Amino acid sequence: MRIIRVFPRKTSATPDDDLVRIGTEPGLFDEADEVHVSVTFTWDLPFAERLVKAWAYVAPVRIGGPATGEAGGEFVPGRYVKQGYVLTSRGCPNSCWFCSVPKREGAIRELSISEGWNVLDDNLLACSAPHIESVFEMLKRNKKAGPVQFTGGLEAKRLESWHVVTLRDLKPKQMFFAYDTPDDLEPLQRAGRMLLNAGFTTASHALRAYVLCGWPKDTIAAAAIRMQQTIDAGFLPMAMLYRDNSGRRDPVWQKWGRQWARPSIAASKAEKYNGHGFDPPVFGAGRKPCWTFRYLSESWSTLRKDLKTDYSDSF
């Protein structure tokens, strides 16, 4: 069956074969048995609906993707993400306030394991041990085809010693953890110690962490502290800016977040911040320690300079 897949926008995971169209109406010679409009982001839905109407003249059109709220089915390699990107499970047993995955996909569902090297699972480590072992074995087979990566994310509090041993052998190019809420910090620090003790290094930038920023009442000063905490835990942070269903982001947050979205700039920032960690001053008995005025003043000075710098978008 000839299926043309239409995507409102291109991302790093968008497939690139001859039957893929990006944000465009049908051309004169487009022919298909079916057209699938795949929508990842809710703010692209109005545009996607226009694409559905435009492509209805070519073939029957189906619309799907995470933005529609429909649960995903069995993973088909190369259809909605490029070859080498794989999903071996869907769903997540957690109920994070900002995440739609549990509502859309439910608790963890293990899928058949396809061949690839970049794992996109929402929460791979929530799967059963035999499934995780099978995924690791698949990645060992495919290391030469592409660099092993875990860009979907690994949950720090579920990381176990046997995971670390295998991850060390896989030598991933990058694997992402997350620092979304305050209770993520201690597990992230523990995971950092385990991975660094196993032989991973901060210089390799293989240890990454998504850091949620910019939600209502969040501040740039507080986000800067979370970035420093992530660096201190051994991870190179990547800012994940909060968006509501409209997709709008505050311009100030957007500009600040760019420095933590591009790895080369984030690495430079991490080197600059190292050595300027949290050194709580000593107060009299009964007084709670606070962050040093030196760190906060230096951070704010750096941030003011960053806000005047035009960084290129990483997407």
ZADO-1210 file (C-alpha; in nm, 4 decimals, padded with zeros to 6 digits):
<atoms>
<atom x="00.0000" y="00.0000" z="00.0000" code="MET" pos="1"/>
<atom x="00.1299" y="00.3426" z="-00.0963" code="ARG" pos="2"/>
<atom x="00.0918" y="00.5739" z="00.2065" code="ILE" pos="3"/>
<atom x="00.1933" y="00.9375" z="00.1897" code="ILE" pos="4"/>
<atom x="00.2682" y="01.0739" z="00.5370" code="ARG" pos="5"/>
<atom x="00.2197" y="01.4451" z="00.5930" code="VAL" pos="6"/>
<atom x="00.3768" y="01.6288" z="00.8878" code="PHE" pos="7"/>
<atom x="00.2931" y="01.9894" z="00.9834" code="PRO" pos="8"/>
<atom x="00.6583" y="02.0538" z="01.0741" code="ARG" pos="9"/>
<atom x="00.9970" y="01.8845" z="01.0492" code="LYS" pos="10"/>
<atom x="01.1843" y="01.7662" z="01.3571" code="THR" pos="11"/>
<atom x="01.5025" y="01.5661" z="01.4027" code="SER" pos="12"/>
<atom x="01.2924" y="01.2468" z="01.4138" code="ALA" pos="13"/>
<atom x="01.0790" y="01.3132" z="01.1034" code="THR" pos="14"/>
<atom x="01.1276" y="01.0421" z="00.8385" code="PRO" pos="15"/>
<atom x="01.2860" y="01.1515" z="00.5116" code="ASP" pos="16"/>
<atom x="01.1820" y="00.8969" z="00.2500" code="ASP" pos="17"/>
<atom x="01.0114" y="00.9778" z="-00.0806" code="ASP" pos="18"/>
<atom x="00.6586" y="00.9467" z="00.0589" code="LEU" pos="19"/>
<atom x="00.7022" y="01.2131" z="00.3272" code="VAL" pos="20"/>
<atom x="00.5646" y="01.5666" z="00.2877" code="ARG" pos="21"/>
<atom x="00.6341" y="01.8511" z="00.5298" code="ILE" pos="22"/>
<atom x="00.3661" y="02.1169" z="00.5796" code="GLY" pos="23"/>
<atom x="00.2589" y="02.1241" z="00.2181" code="THR" pos="24"/>
<atom x="-00.0497" y="02.0659" z="00.0086" code="GLU" pos="25"/>
<atom x="-00.0439" y="01.7904" z="-00.2558" code="PRO" pos="26"/>
<atom x="00.1578" y="01.8361" z="-00.5707" code="GLY" pos="27"/>
<atom x="00.0409" y="01.7681" z="-00.9237" code="LEU" pos="28"/>
<atom x="00.1872" y="01.4162" z="-00.9339" code="PHE" pos="29"/>
<atom x="00.1128" y="01.3020" z="-00.5769" code="ASP" pos="30"/>
<atom x="-00.0699" y="00.9686" z="-00.5762" code="GLU" pos="31"/>
<atom x="-00.1442" y="00.7403" z="-00.2822" code="ALA" pos="32"/>
<atom x="-00.3781" y="00.4725" z="-00.1515" code="ASP" pos="33"/>
<atom x="-00.3962" y="00.6558" z="00.1815" code="GLU" pos="34"/>
<atom x="-00.2686" y="00.9808" z="00.3304" code="VAL" pos="35"/>
<atom x="-00.1742" y="00.9958" z="00.6989" code="HIS" pos="36"/>
<atom x="-00.1400" y="01.3354" z="00.8659" code="VAL" pos="37"/>
<atom x="00.0784" y="01.2890" z="01.1750" code="SER" pos="38"/>
<atom x="00.0638" y="01.5601" z="01.4432" code="VAL" pos="39"/>
<atom x="00.3056" y="01.5681" z="01.7360" code="THR" pos="40"/>
<atom x="00.2251" y="01.9075" z="01.8910" code="PHE" pos="41"/>
<atom x="-00.1225" y="02.0264" z="01.9914" code="THR" pos="42"/>
<atom x="-00.0558" y="02.3774" z="01.8618" code="TRP" pos="43"/>
<atom x="-00.0168" y="02.2316" z="01.5112" code="ASP" pos="44"/>
<atom x="-00.3687" y="02.0855" z="01.5096" code="LEU" pos="45"/>
<atom x="-00.5403" y="02.3767" z="01.3272" code="PRO" pos="46"/>
<atom x="-00.2812" y="02.3586" z="01.0482" code="PHE" pos="47"/>
<atom x="-00.3110" y="01.9789" z="01.0406" code="ALA" pos="48"/>
<atom x="-00.6871" y="02.0033" z="00.9916" code="GLU" pos="49"/>
<atom x="-00.6297" y="02.2269" z="00.6886" code="ARG" pos="50"/>
<atom x="-00.3842" y="01.9703" z="00.5529" code="LEU" pos="51"/>
<atom x="-00.6449" y="01.6978" z="00.5949" code="VAL" pos="52"/>
<atom x="-00.8889" y="01.8914" z="00.3767" code="LYS" pos="53"/>
<atom x="-00.6227" y="01.9663" z="00.1155" code="ALA" pos="54"/>
<atom x="-00.5075" y="01.6034" z="00.0847" code="TRP" pos="55"/>
<atom x="-00.8596" y="01.4603" z="00.0761" code="ALA" pos="56"/>
<atom x="-00.8550" y="01.5162" z="-00.3004" code="TYR" pos="57"/>
<atom x="-00.5684" y="01.2656" z="-00.3371" code="VAL" pos="58"/>
<atom x="-00.6834" y="00.9702" z="-00.1231" code="ALA" pos="59"/>
<atom x="-00.8670" y="00.8873" z="00.1992" code="PRO" pos="60"/>
<atom x="-00.7001" y="01.0788" z="00.4832" code="VAL" pos="61"/>
<atom x="-00.6378" y="00.9703" z="00.8409" code="ARG" pos="62"/>
<atom x="-00.5112" y="01.2035" z="01.1123" code="ILE" pos="63"/>
<atom x="-00.3209" y="01.0778" z="01.4133" code="GLY" pos="64"/>
<atom x="-00.0225" y="01.1357" z="01.6372" code="GLY" pos="65"/>
<atom x="00.0279" y="01.2335" z="02.0024" code="PRO" pos="66"/>
<atom x="-00.1468" y="01.5706" z="01.9599" code="ALA" pos="67"/>
<atom x="-00.4780" y="01.4043" z="01.8782" code="THR" pos="68"/>
<atom x="-00.4909" y="01.2313" z="02.2161" code="GLY" pos="69"/>
<atom x="-00.5236" y="00.8883" z="02.0581" code="GLU" pos="70"/>
<atom x="-00.3224" y="00.6019" z="02.2025" code="ALA" pos="71"/>
<atom x="-00.0516" y="00.4742" z="01.9718" code="GLY" pos="72"/>
<atom x="-00.0661" y="00.1259" z="01.8248" code="GLY" pos="73"/>
<atom x="00.2111" y="-00.1151" z="01.7346" code="GLU" pos="74"/>
<atom x="00.5270" y="00.0631" z="01.6245" code="PHE" pos="75"/>
<atom x="00.6065" y="00.0526" z="01.2511" code="VAL" pos="76"/>
<atom x="00.9766" y="00.1344" z="01.1840" code="PRO" pos="77"/>
<atom x="01.0335" y="00.4259" z="00.9518" code="GLY" pos="78"/>
<atom x="00.6667" y="00.5201" z="00.9125" code="ARG" pos="79"/>
<atom x="00.6264" y="00.8165" z="01.1494" code="TYR" pos="80"/>
<atom x="00.9860" y="00.8503" z="01.2710" code="VAL" pos="81"/>
<atom x="01.3002" y="00.8036" z="01.0664" code="LYS" pos="82"/>
<atom x="01.4789" y="00.4723" z="01.0318" code="GLN" pos="83"/>
<atom x="01.6906" y="00.3871" z="01.3350" code="GLY" pos="84"/>
<atom x="01.4508" y="00.5538" z="01.5789" code="TYR" pos="85"/>
<atom x="01.2509" y="00.2934" z="01.7720" code="VAL" pos="86"/>
<atom x="00.9684" y="00.2671" z="02.0242" code="LEU" pos="87"/>
<atom x="00.9678" y="-00.0547" z="02.2244" code="THR" pos="88"/>
<atom x="00.7024" y="00.0518" z="02.4768" code="SER" pos="89"/>
<atom x="00.4326" y="00.3112" z="02.5247" code="ARG" pos="90"/>
<atom x="00.2928" y="00.4801" z="02.8327" code="GLY" pos="91"/>
<atom x="00.4236" y="00.5629" z="03.1779" code="CYS" pos="92"/>
<atom x="00.3139" y="00.4612" z="03.5288" code="PRO" pos="93"/>
<atom x="00.3842" y="00.8109" z="03.6658" code="ASN" pos="94"/>
<atom x="00.1262" y="01.0907" z="03.6742" code="SER" pos="95"/>
<atom x="00.3292" y="01.4078" z="03.6240" code="CYS" pos="96"/>
<atom x="00.1068" y="01.7175" z="03.6123" code="TRP" pos="97"/>
<atom x="00.2646" y="01.8531" z="03.2928" code="PHE" pos="98"/>
<atom x="00.2695" y="01.5291" z="03.0913" code="CYS" pos="99"/>
<atom x="-00.0060" y="01.3921" z="02.8679" code="SER" pos="100"/>
<atom x="00.1524" y="01.0484" z="02.8152" code="VAL" pos="101"/>
<atom x="-00.0282" y="00.8608" z="03.0989" code="PRO" pos="102"/>
<atom x="-00.3632" y="01.0060" z="02.9916" code="LYS" pos="103"/>
<atom x="-00.3064" y="00.9164" z="02.6276" code="ARG" pos="104"/>
<atom x="-00.1190" y="00.5862" z="02.6556" code="GLU" pos="105"/>
<atom x="-00.2026" y="00.4642" z="03.0039" code="GLY" pos="106"/>
<atom x="00.0419" y="00.2608" z="03.2105" code="ALA" pos="107"/>
<atom x="00.3411" y="00.0972" z="03.0498" code="ILE" pos="108"/>
<atom x="00.2724" y="-00.1255" z="02.7459" code="ARG" pos="109"/>
<atom x="00.5558" y="-00.3329" z="02.6051" code="GLU" pos="110"/>
<atom x="00.5696" y="-00.3606" z="02.2252" code="LEU" pos="111"/>
<atom x="00.7557" y="-00.5912" z="01.9925" code="SER" pos="112"/>
<atom x="01.1168" y="-00.4789" z="01.9622" code="ILE" pos="113"/>
<atom x="01.2239" y="-00.3379" z="01.6257" code="SER" pos="114"/>
<atom x="01.5815" y="-00.2925" z="01.5131" code="GLU" pos="115"/>
<atom x="01.7354" y="00.0522" z="01.5620" code="GLY" pos="116"/>
<atom x="01.9720" y="00.2560" z="01.7752" code="TRP" pos="117"/>
<atom x="01.7811" y="00.5583" z="01.9100" code="ASN" pos="118"/>
<atom x="01.5252" y="00.4572" z="02.1749" code="VAL" pos="119"/>
<atom x="01.2294" y="00.6952" z="02.2077" code="LEU" pos="120"/>
<atom x="01.0317" y="00.5146" z="02.4805" code="ASP" pos="121"/>
<atom x="00.8554" y="00.7398" z="02.7300" code="ASP" pos="122"/>
<atom x="00.9838" y="00.5341" z="03.0237" code="ASN" pos="123"/>
<atom x="01.1934" y="00.2357" z="02.9175" code="LEU" pos="124"/>
<atom x="01.3119" y="00.1581" z="03.2708" code="LEU" pos="125"/>
<atom x="00.9505" y="00.1099" z="03.3842" code="ALA" pos="126"/>
<atom x="00.9353" y="-00.1996" z="03.1626" code="CYS" pos="127"/>
<atom x="01.0004" y="-00.5518" z="03.2874" code="SER" pos="128"/>
<atom x="01.3597" y="-00.6661" z="03.3259" code="ALA" pos="129"/>
<atom x="01.3345" y="-00.9207" z="03.0385" code="PRO" pos="130"/>
<atom x="01.2053" y="-00.6484" z="02.8035" code="HIS" pos="131"/>
<atom x="01.4837" y="-00.4061" z="02.9005" code="ILE" pos="132"/>
<atom x="01.7429" y="-00.6816" z="02.8538" code="GLU" pos="133"/>
<atom x="01.6023" y="-00.7545" z="02.5071" code="SER" pos="134"/>
<atom x="01.6225" y="-00.3866" z="02.4149" code="VAL" pos="135"/>
<atom x="01.9843" y="-00.3740" z="02.5296" code="PHE" pos="136"/>
<atom x="02.0651" y="-00.6834" z="02.3231" code="GLU" pos="137"/>
<atom x="01.9034" y="-00.5246" z="02.0181" code="MET" pos="138"/>
<atom x="02.1140" y="-00.2114" z="02.0665" code="LEU" pos="139"/>
<atom x="02.4313" y="-00.4188" z="02.0909" code="LYS" pos="140"/>
<atom x="02.3498" y="-00.5672" z="01.7497" code="ARG" pos="141"/>
<atom x="02.2926" y="-00.2253" z="01.5975" code="ASN" pos="142"/>
<atom x="02.5814" y="-00.0253" z="01.7444" code="LYS" pos="143"/>
<atom x="02.7624" y="-00.0189" z="01.4111" code="LYS" pos="144"/>
<atom x="02.4518" y="00.0977" z="01.2238" code="ALA" pos="145"/>
<atom x="02.4205" y="00.4147" z="01.4295" code="GLY" pos="146"/>
<atom x="02.5212" y="00.5686" z="01.7630" code="PRO" pos="147"/>
<atom x="02.3238" y="00.4279" z="02.0555" code="VAL" pos="148"/>
<atom x="02.1024" y="00.6960" z="02.2079" code="GLN" pos="149"/>
<atom x="01.8220" y="00.7150" z="02.4627" code="PHE" pos="150"/>
<atom x="01.6529" y="01.0396" z="02.3652" code="THR" pos="151"/>
<atom x="01.3120" y="00.9383" z="02.4991" code="GLY" pos="152"/>
<atom x="01.4515" y="00.9527" z="02.8504" code="GLY" pos="153"/>
<atom x="01.5510" y="00.7217" z="03.1346" code="LEU" pos="154"/>
<atom x="01.3947" y="00.7648" z="03.4783" code="GLU" pos="155"/>
<atom x="01.6693" y="00.8203" z="03.7335" code="ALA" pos="156"/>
<atom x="01.4872" y="00.6680" z="04.0304" code="LYS" pos="157"/>
<atom x="01.4436" y="00.3399" z="03.8381" code="ARG" pos="158"/>
<atom x="01.8102" y="00.3117" z="03.7409" code="LEU" pos="159"/>
<atom x="01.9696" y="-00.0058" z="03.8791" code="GLU" pos="160"/>
<atom x="02.3264" y="-00.1322" z="03.8934" code="SER" pos="161"/>
<atom x="02.2740" y="-00.3901" z="03.6169" code="TRP" pos="162"/>
<atom x="02.1379" y="-00.1165" z="03.3893" code="HIS" pos="163"/>
<atom x="02.4537" y="00.0841" z="03.4471" code="VAL" pos="164"/>
<atom x="02.6823" y="-00.2099" z="03.3627" code="VAL" pos="165"/>
<atom x="02.5085" y="-00.2663" z="03.0287" code="THR" pos="166"/>
<atom x="02.4887" y="00.1045" z="02.9495" code="LEU" pos="167"/>
<atom x="02.8632" y="00.1292" z="03.0045" code="ARG" pos="168"/>
<atom x="02.9181" y="-00.1518" z="02.7538" code="ASP" pos="169"/>
<atom x="02.6822" y="00.0099" z="02.5011" code="LEU" pos="170"/>
<atom x="02.8784" y="00.3383" z="02.5193" code="LYS" pos="171"/>
<atom x="02.5813" y="00.5549" z="02.4180" code="PRO" pos="172"/>
<atom x="02.6389" y="00.8835" z="02.2410" code="LYS" pos="173"/>
<atom x="02.3827" y="01.0364" z="02.4736" code="GLN" pos="174"/>
<atom x="02.1181" y="00.9292" z="02.7196" code="MET" pos="175"/>
<atom x="01.8688" y="01.1662" z="02.8722" code="PHE" pos="176"/>
<atom x="01.7350" y="01.1691" z="03.2250" code="PHE" pos="177"/>
<atom x="01.4987" y="01.4336" z="03.3629" code="ALA" pos="178"/>
<atom x="01.4776" y="01.6996" z="03.6324" code="TYR" pos="179"/>
<atom x="01.1168" y="01.8136" z="03.6117" code="ASP" pos="180"/>
<atom x="01.0086" y="01.8497" z="03.9733" code="THR" pos="181"/>
<atom x="01.1977" y="01.8990" z="04.3030" code="PRO" pos="182"/>
<atom x="01.1715" y="01.5309" z="04.3962" code="ASP" pos="183"/>
<atom x="01.3667" y="01.4420" z="04.0798" code="ASP" pos="184"/>
<atom x="01.6871" y="01.5988" z="04.2128" code="LEU" pos="185"/>
<atom x="01.7959" y="01.3356" z="04.4642" code="GLU" pos="186"/>
<atom x="01.7421" y="01.0418" z="04.2203" code="PRO" pos="187"/>
<atom x="01.9285" y="01.2386" z="03.9520" code="LEU" pos="188"/>
<atom x="02.2234" y="01.2916" z="04.1874" code="GLN" pos="189"/>
<atom x="02.2223" y="00.9209" z="04.2753" code="ARG" pos="190"/>
<atom x="02.2105" y="00.8224" z="03.9064" code="ALA" pos="191"/>
<atom x="02.4976" y="01.0590" z="03.8335" code="GLY" pos="192"/>
<atom x="02.7136" y="00.8995" z="04.1014" code="ARG" pos="193"/>
<atom x="02.6369" y="00.5487" z="03.9723" code="MET" pos="194"/>
<atom x="02.7171" y="00.6370" z="03.6118" code="LEU" pos="195"/>
<atom x="03.0322" y="00.8349" z="03.6884" code="LEU" pos="196"/>
<atom x="03.1605" y="00.5590" z="03.9172" code="ASN" pos="197"/>
<atom x="03.1027" y="00.3123" z="03.6319" code="ALA" pos="198"/>
<atom x="03.3331" y="00.5063" z="03.4005" code="GLY" pos="199"/>
<atom x="03.1143" y="00.7656" z="03.2291" code="PHE" pos="200"/>
<atom x="03.2638" y="01.1135" z="03.2181" code="THR" pos="201"/>
<atom x="03.1189" y="01.4629" z="03.2110" code="THR" pos="202"/>
<atom x="03.3600" y="01.5523" z="02.9298" code="ALA" pos="203"/>
<atom x="03.1917" y="01.3070" z="02.6920" code="SER" pos="204"/>
<atom x="02.8553" y="01.4846" z="02.7292" code="HIS" pos="205"/>
<atom x="02.6859" y="01.1445" z="02.7088" code="ALA" pos="206"/>
<atom x="02.5037" y="01.2137" z="03.0346" code="LEU" pos="207"/>
<atom x="02.2217" y="01.4562" z="02.9553" code="ARG" pos="208"/>
<atom x="01.9140" y="01.5709" z="03.1456" code="ALA" pos="209"/>
<atom x="01.5958" y="01.7414" z="03.0343" code="TYR" pos="210"/>
<atom x="01.5173" y="02.0247" z="03.2766" code="VAL" pos="211"/>
<atom x="01.1609" y="02.1577" z="03.2745" code="LEU" pos="212"/>
<atom x="01.1539" y="02.5389" z="03.2807" code="CYS" pos="213"/>
<atom x="00.9169" y="02.8292" z="03.2309" code="GLY" pos="214"/>
<atom x="00.5953" y="02.6987" z="03.3799" code="TRP" pos="215"/>
<atom x="00.3626" y="02.9527" z="03.5499" code="PRO" pos="216"/>
<atom x="00.5397" y="03.1174" z="03.8466" code="LYS" pos="217"/>
<atom x="00.8791" y="02.9723" z="03.7508" code="ASP" pos="218"/>
<atom x="01.1633" y="03.2269" z="03.7406" code="THR" pos="219"/>
<atom x="01.4847" y="03.2467" z="03.5422" code="ILE" pos="220"/>
<atom x="01.6850" y="03.2707" z="03.8649" code="ALA" pos="221"/>
<atom x="01.5262" y="02.9485" z="03.9944" code="ALA" pos="222"/>
<atom x="01.5797" y="02.7772" z="03.6588" code="ALA" pos="223"/>
<atom x="01.9473" y="02.8800" z="03.6629" code="ALA" pos="224"/>
<atom x="01.9846" y="02.7105" z="03.9998" code="ILE" pos="225"/>
<atom x="01.8299" y="02.3919" z="03.8619" code="ARG" pos="226"/>
<atom x="02.0753" y="02.4019" z="03.5726" code="MET" pos="227"/>
<atom x="02.3639" y="02.4303" z="03.8188" code="GLN" pos="228"/>
<atom x="02.2262" y="02.1433" z="04.0265" code="GLN" pos="229"/>
<atom x="02.2027" y="01.9305" z="03.7122" code="THR" pos="230"/>
<atom x="02.5635" y="02.0102" z="03.6208" code="ILE" pos="231"/>
<atom x="02.6757" y="01.9318" z="03.9756" code="ASP" pos="232"/>
<atom x="02.5006" y="01.5940" z="03.9474" code="ALA" pos="233"/>
<atom x="02.7155" y="01.5130" z="03.6416" code="GLY" pos="234"/>
<atom x="02.4698" y="01.5860" z="03.3601" code="PHE" pos="235"/>
<atom x="02.4681" y="01.8378" z="03.0766" code="LEU" pos="236"/>
<atom x="02.1264" y="02.0054" z="03.1024" code="PRO" pos="237"/>
<atom x="01.8841" y="02.0735" z="02.8203" code="MET" pos="238"/>
<atom x="01.6072" y="02.3224" z="02.8886" code="ALA" pos="239"/>
<atom x="01.2589" y="02.1979" z="02.8070" code="MET" pos="240"/>
<atom x="01.0387" y="02.5059" z="02.7986" code="LEU" pos="241"/>
<atom x="00.6855" y="02.4572" z="02.9227" code="TYR" pos="242"/>
<atom x="00.4074" y="02.5263" z="02.6716" code="ARG" pos="243"/>
<atom x="00.0324" y="02.5190" z="02.7103" code="ASP" pos="244"/>
<atom x="-00.1930" y="02.3792" z="02.4379" code="ASN" pos="245"/>
<atom x="-00.1624" y="02.7034" z="02.2400" code="SER" pos="246"/>
<atom x="00.2113" y="02.6463" z="02.2052" code="GLY" pos="247"/>
<atom x="00.2956" y="02.9984" z="02.3180" code="ARG" pos="248"/>
<atom x="00.6226" y="03.0606" z="02.5004" code="ARG" pos="249"/>
<atom x="00.7328" y="03.3765" z="02.6723" code="ASP" pos="250"/>
<atom x="00.9971" y="03.5460" z="02.4479" code="PRO" pos="251"/>
<atom x="01.2306" y="03.6033" z="02.7436" code="VAL" pos="252"/>
<atom x="01.2123" y="03.2371" z="02.8413" code="TRP" pos="253"/>
<atom x="01.2551" y="03.1342" z="02.4811" code="GLN" pos="254"/>
<atom x="01.5721" y="03.3369" z="02.4408" code="LYS" pos="255"/>
<atom x="01.7124" y="03.2192" z="02.7718" code="TRP" pos="256"/>
<atom x="01.6284" y="02.8571" z="02.6933" code="GLY" pos="257"/>
<atom x="01.8208" y="02.8538" z="02.3657" code="ARG" pos="258"/>
<atom x="02.1533" y="02.8559" z="02.5452" code="GLN" pos="259"/>
<atom x="02.0573" y="02.5306" z="02.7159" code="TRP" pos="260"/>
<atom x="01.9049" y="02.3680" z="02.4055" code="ALA" pos="261"/>
<atom x="02.2146" y="02.3694" z="02.1837" code="ARG" pos="262"/>
<atom x="02.4707" y="02.1182" z="02.3231" code="PRO" pos="263"/>
<atom x="02.7800" y="02.3201" z="02.2268" code="SER" pos="264"/>
<atom x="02.6515" y="02.6318" z="02.4034" code="ILE" pos="265"/>
<atom x="02.5228" y="02.4332" z="02.7007" code="ALA" pos="266"/>
<atom x="02.8650" y="02.2668" z="02.7376" code="ALA" pos="267"/>
<atom x="03.0316" y="02.6062" z="02.7379" code="SER" pos="268"/>
<atom x="02.7871" y="02.7275" z="03.0029" code="LYS" pos="269"/>
<atom x="02.8497" y="02.4147" z="03.2107" code="ALA" pos="270"/>
<atom x="03.2257" y="02.4758" z="03.2062" code="GLU" pos="271"/>
<atom x="03.1670" y="02.8361" z="03.3097" code="LYS" pos="272"/>
<atom x="02.9364" y="02.7410" z="03.5964" code="TYR" pos="273"/>
<atom x="03.1596" y="02.4633" z="03.7317" code="ASN" pos="274"/>
<atom x="03.3415" y="02.5923" z="04.0323" code="GLY" pos="275"/>
<atom x="03.0654" y="02.8441" z="04.1048" code="HIS" pos="276"/>
<atom x="02.8479" y="02.5953" z="04.2859" code="GLY" pos="277"/>
<atom x="02.6446" y="02.6372" z="04.5990" code="PHE" pos="278"/>
<atom x="02.8555" y="02.7253" z="04.9013" code="ASP" pos="279"/>
<atom x="02.6042" y="02.8057" z="05.1764" code="PRO" pos="280"/>
<atom x="02.7487" y="03.0613" z="05.4220" code="PRO" pos="281"/>
<atom x="02.7711" y="02.9755" z="05.7886" code="VAL" pos="282"/>
<atom x="02.5166" y="03.1493" z="06.0112" code="PHE" pos="283"/>
<atom x="02.4528" y="03.1342" z="06.3810" code="GLY" pos="284"/>
<atom x="02.2786" y="02.8390" z="06.5422" code="ALA" pos="285"/>
<atom x="01.9222" y="02.7918" z="06.4293" code="GLY" pos="286"/>
<atom x="01.9667" y="02.9863" z="06.1047" code="ARG" pos="287"/>
<atom x="01.9028" y="02.8085" z="05.7736" code="LYS" pos="288"/>
<atom x="02.1790" y="02.8310" z="05.5120" code="PRO" pos="289"/>
<atom x="02.1032" y="03.0117" z="05.1863" code="CYS" pos="290"/>
<atom x="02.2774" y="03.0326" z="04.8488" code="TRP" pos="291"/>
<atom x="02.5727" y="03.2659" z="04.8452" code="THR" pos="292"/>
<atom x="02.5121" y="03.6197" z="04.7241" code="PHE" pos="293"/>
<atom x="02.8297" y="03.5785" z="04.5164" code="ARG" pos="294"/>
<atom x="02.6784" y="03.2914" z="04.3134" code="TYR" pos="295"/>
<atom x="02.3427" y="03.4612" z="04.2609" code="LEU" pos="296"/>
<atom x="02.4987" y="03.7911" z="04.1598" code="SER" pos="297"/>
<atom x="02.7391" y="03.6215" z="03.9182" code="GLU" pos="298"/>
<atom x="02.4546" y="03.4118" z="03.7752" code="SER" pos="299"/>
<atom x="02.2333" y="03.7147" z="03.7220" code="TRP" pos="300"/>
<atom x="02.5184" y="03.9023" z="03.5564" code="SER" pos="301"/>
<atom x="02.5712" y="03.6077" z="03.3217" code="THR" pos="302"/>
<atom x="02.2008" y="03.5779" z="03.2501" code="LEU" pos="303"/>
<atom x="02.1708" y="03.9459" z="03.1623" code="ARG" pos="304"/>
<atom x="02.4494" y="03.9053" z="02.9077" code="LYS" pos="305"/>
<atom x="02.2854" y="03.5900" z="02.7710" code="ASP" pos="306"/>
<atom x="01.9544" y="03.7662" z="02.7160" code="LEU" pos="307"/>
<atom x="02.1317" y="04.0135" z="02.4881" code="LYS" pos="308"/>
<atom x="02.2894" y="03.7369" z="02.2816" code="THR" pos="309"/>
<atom x="02.1107" y="03.6025" z="01.9749" code="ASP" pos="310"/>
<atom x="02.1598" y="03.2253" z="01.9796" code="TYR" pos="311"/>
<atom x="02.0504" y="03.0199" z="01.6795" code="SER" pos="312"/>
<atom x="01.7600" y="02.7860" z="01.7490" code="ASP" pos="313"/>
<atom x="01.8536" y="02.4207" z="01.7934" code="SER" pos="314"/>
<atom x="01.5521" y="02.2812" z="01.6167" code="PHE" pos="315"/>
</atoms>
